[in-house]
Amino acid sequence: MRYVELLSTLRRNKVSIFSLRDIKNMFPDANVATLKNNLTNWLKKGYMERLKRDLYACVEPILESEIPDFYIANRLYTPSYVSLETALSLYNIIPEIAAQVTSVTTKPSREFKNRHGVFMYRSCRKRAFTGYRIVVYEGYKILIADEEKALVDFLYFKQRQGLSIDFEEERFDAEILKGIEWKKAEEYAELFNKVTITKLQDCRNWLEC
């Protein structure tokens, strides 16, 4: 299999991030040892990059734009969804653009670094792994927390790290927060613990809504 064949197949299947198994499924008659050698050579030549062990992307975008970091975050560590500071920033609930992409997973907490940035994953119990949706972001389908779950995730992991929460210092946008579905947020908080429920109520008291 030549590199141009791989590129053509990836484009046709609209695949931008892939593993050795993905390539094997696309080329079932190819020898696995040969595929591994090809991957090694293409990495050395700079044709593609390794995002983590056995997860690759072409250096030259196979679609018309750079692969968005939110999509990379979804693929780097599964199952996971974008949340916390990253989602709050996207929803303009906090003003800062997060320096890294933060996600929630049911797996152990992890951190990955590659040329696309830093990707952080916080671990939660399975029953709390909810409150996310599929949206189209820069042409890619991604999993991201809704506004209410992003807020609750933020409050939970903040207190779990032993950090205090000052709503003024967090610079939450009060007007946007007043418009979220608080009943839904309360239901999400109940999936965690009593401290999270209390912190959510503190947030609502601060907003006076």
C-alpha positions as CSV (number, residue, x, y, z in Angstrom):
1,M,0.0,0.0,0.0
2,R,1.3,3.4,-1.0
3,Y,0.8,6.6,1.0
4,V,-1.3,8.1,-1.8
5,E,-3.6,5.1,-1.6
6,L,-4.0,5.6,2.1
7,L,-4.7,9.3,1.7
8,S,-7.3,8.6,-1.0
9,T,-9.1,6.0,1.1
10,L,-9.1,8.3,4.2
11,R,-10.6,11.2,2.1
12,R,-13.2,8.9,0.6
13,N,-14.2,7.7,4.1
14,K,-13.9,11.1,5.6
15,V,-11.5,9.8,8.3
16,S,-9.0,12.3,9.8
17,I,-7.8,10.4,12.9
18,F,-7.1,6.7,12.7
19,S,-5.5,3.7,14.3
20,L,-3.6,0.7,12.9
21,R,-6.9,-1.3,13.2
22,D,-8.7,1.4,11.2
23,I,-6.2,1.0,8.4
24,K,-6.4,-2.7,8.5
25,N,-10.2,-2.5,8.2
26,M,-9.7,-0.3,5.1
27,F,-7.1,-2.6,3.6
28,P,-8.1,-6.1,4.8
29,D,-5.7,-7.9,2.4
30,A,-2.7,-5.9,3.6
31,N,0.0,-7.6,5.8
32,V,0.0,-6.2,9.3
33,A,3.8,-6.2,9.6
34,T,4.0,-4.2,6.3
35,L,1.4,-1.7,7.5
36,K,3.4,-1.2,10.7
37,N,6.6,-0.6,8.7
38,N,4.8,1.8,6.4
39,L,3.4,3.8,9.4
40,T,7.0,4.0,10.9
41,N,8.4,5.2,7.6
42,W,5.6,7.8,7.0
43,L,6.1,9.1,10.6
44,K,9.9,9.5,10.0
45,K,9.2,11.3,6.7
46,G,6.8,13.7,8.4
47,Y,3.8,12.6,6.3
48,M,1.8,11.9,9.5
49,E,2.0,12.5,13.2
50,R,1.4,10.3,16.2
51,L,-1.3,11.8,18.6
52,K,-0.7,9.1,21.1
53,R,0.2,5.4,21.0
54,D,-1.6,3.8,18.0
55,L,-3.5,7.0,17.0
56,Y,-2.4,9.0,14.0
57,A,-3.3,12.0,11.9
58,C,-2.0,13.2,8.5
59,V,0.2,16.3,8.8
60,E,-1.3,17.6,5.6
61,P,-5.1,17.9,6.4
62,I,-7.0,15.4,4.5
63,L,-10.1,17.6,4.6
64,E,-10.2,21.3,3.8
65,S,-9.3,22.5,7.3
66,E,-7.2,21.7,10.3
67,I,-8.6,19.0,12.6
68,P,-10.3,20.9,15.5
69,D,-8.9,20.2,19.0
70,F,-12.3,19.4,20.4
71,Y,-12.6,16.5,17.9
72,I,-9.1,15.4,18.8
73,A,-10.0,15.4,22.5
74,N,-13.0,13.1,21.8
75,R,-10.8,10.7,19.9
76,L,-7.7,10.7,22.2
77,Y,-9.4,9.2,25.1
78,T,-12.8,7.4,24.9
79,P,-15.4,7.6,26.2
80,S,-15.1,11.3,26.9
81,Y,-16.9,14.6,26.3
82,V,-15.6,18.2,26.3
83,S,-16.6,20.0,29.5
84,L,-15.4,22.1,32.4
85,E,-13.5,25.3,31.5
86,T,-13.4,24.5,27.8
87,A,-17.2,24.2,27.5
88,L,-17.9,27.1,29.8
89,S,-15.6,29.3,27.7
90,L,-17.3,28.2,24.5
91,Y,-20.7,29.1,26.0
92,N,-19.2,32.5,27.1
93,I,-20.0,31.7,30.7
94,I,-16.4,32.4,31.5
95,P,-14.4,35.0,29.5
96,E,-11.1,33.1,29.2
97,I,-10.2,30.9,26.3
98,A,-8.9,27.8,28.1
99,A,-5.2,27.0,27.6
100,Q,-6.0,23.3,27.3
101,V,-9.0,21.2,26.3
102,T,-10.7,19.8,29.4
103,S,-12.9,16.7,29.2
104,V,-14.8,14.3,31.4
105,T,-14.3,10.5,31.2
106,T,-15.2,7.3,33.0
107,K,-11.6,6.2,32.7
108,P,-8.8,7.2,35.1
109,S,-7.8,10.9,34.8
110,R,-5.1,11.5,32.2
111,E,-3.3,14.2,30.3
112,F,-2.0,14.1,26.8
113,K,0.3,16.6,25.0
114,N,1.0,16.8,21.3
115,R,1.4,19.6,18.7
116,H,-2.3,20.4,18.9
117,G,-2.1,21.3,22.6
118,V,-2.7,19.9,26.0
119,F,-5.7,17.6,26.6
120,M,-6.8,17.0,30.2
121,Y,-9.4,14.4,31.3
122,R,-11.1,14.2,34.7
123,S,-12.6,10.9,35.9
124,C,-16.2,10.6,37.1
125,R,-18.5,7.8,38.1
126,K,-20.5,6.2,35.3
127,R,-23.8,7.4,36.6
128,A,-22.6,11.0,36.3
129,F,-21.3,10.5,32.7
130,T,-24.3,12.2,31.1
131,G,-25.5,15.7,30.1
132,Y,-23.6,15.9,26.9
133,R,-24.8,16.1,23.3
134,I,-23.5,15.8,19.7
135,V,-22.9,19.1,17.9
136,V,-21.2,20.0,14.7
137,Y,-18.1,22.0,15.4
138,E,-15.9,23.3,12.5
139,G,-17.4,20.6,10.3
140,Y,-16.8,17.8,12.8
141,K,-19.3,16.0,15.1
142,I,-18.2,16.3,18.7
143,L,-19.4,15.3,22.1
144,I,-19.7,18.3,24.5
145,A,-21.5,19.0,27.8
146,D,-24.5,21.2,27.7
147,E,-24.4,24.5,29.7
148,E,-25.9,23.0,32.8
149,K,-23.6,19.9,32.9
150,A,-20.5,22.0,32.2
151,L,-21.2,24.2,35.2
152,V,-22.0,21.2,37.5
153,D,-18.8,19.4,36.3
154,F,-16.8,22.5,37.0
155,L,-18.2,22.9,40.6
156,Y,-17.7,19.2,41.3
157,F,-14.1,18.9,40.2
158,K,-13.2,22.2,41.7
159,Q,-14.3,21.1,45.2
160,R,-12.9,17.6,44.7
161,Q,-9.5,19.2,44.2
162,G,-9.9,20.9,47.5
163,L,-10.2,24.4,45.8
164,S,-12.5,27.1,47.1
165,I,-14.9,28.7,44.7
166,D,-15.4,32.5,44.6
167,F,-18.0,33.3,42.0
168,E,-16.8,36.8,41.6
169,E,-13.2,35.7,40.9
170,E,-14.4,33.1,38.5
171,R,-15.9,36.0,36.5
172,F,-19.0,34.0,35.5
173,D,-21.3,35.8,33.2
174,A,-24.3,36.3,35.5
175,E,-26.8,37.1,32.7
176,I,-26.0,33.9,30.8
177,L,-26.1,31.7,33.9
178,K,-29.5,33.1,35.0
179,G,-30.9,31.8,31.7
180,I,-29.8,28.1,32.1
181,E,-32.2,25.4,33.1
182,W,-31.6,25.2,36.9
183,K,-33.9,22.2,37.4
184,K,-31.7,20.3,35.0
185,A,-28.5,21.5,36.7
186,E,-29.9,20.3,40.1
187,E,-30.6,16.9,38.6
188,Y,-27.0,16.7,37.4
189,A,-25.6,17.8,40.8
190,E,-27.6,15.0,42.5
191,L,-25.5,12.5,40.4
192,F,-22.4,13.6,42.2
193,N,-22.7,14.4,46.0
194,K,-24.2,16.7,48.6
195,V,-21.3,19.1,48.4
196,T,-21.9,19.7,44.6
197,I,-25.6,20.3,45.3
198,T,-24.6,22.9,47.9
199,K,-22.1,24.6,45.6
200,L,-24.8,24.8,42.9
201,Q,-27.2,26.4,45.3
202,D,-24.5,28.8,46.4
203,C,-24.0,29.7,42.8
204,R,-27.7,30.3,42.4
205,N,-27.8,32.4,45.6
206,W,-25.0,34.5,44.2
207,L,-27.0,35.1,41.1
208,E,-30.1,35.9,43.1
209,C,-32.3,33.9,40.8
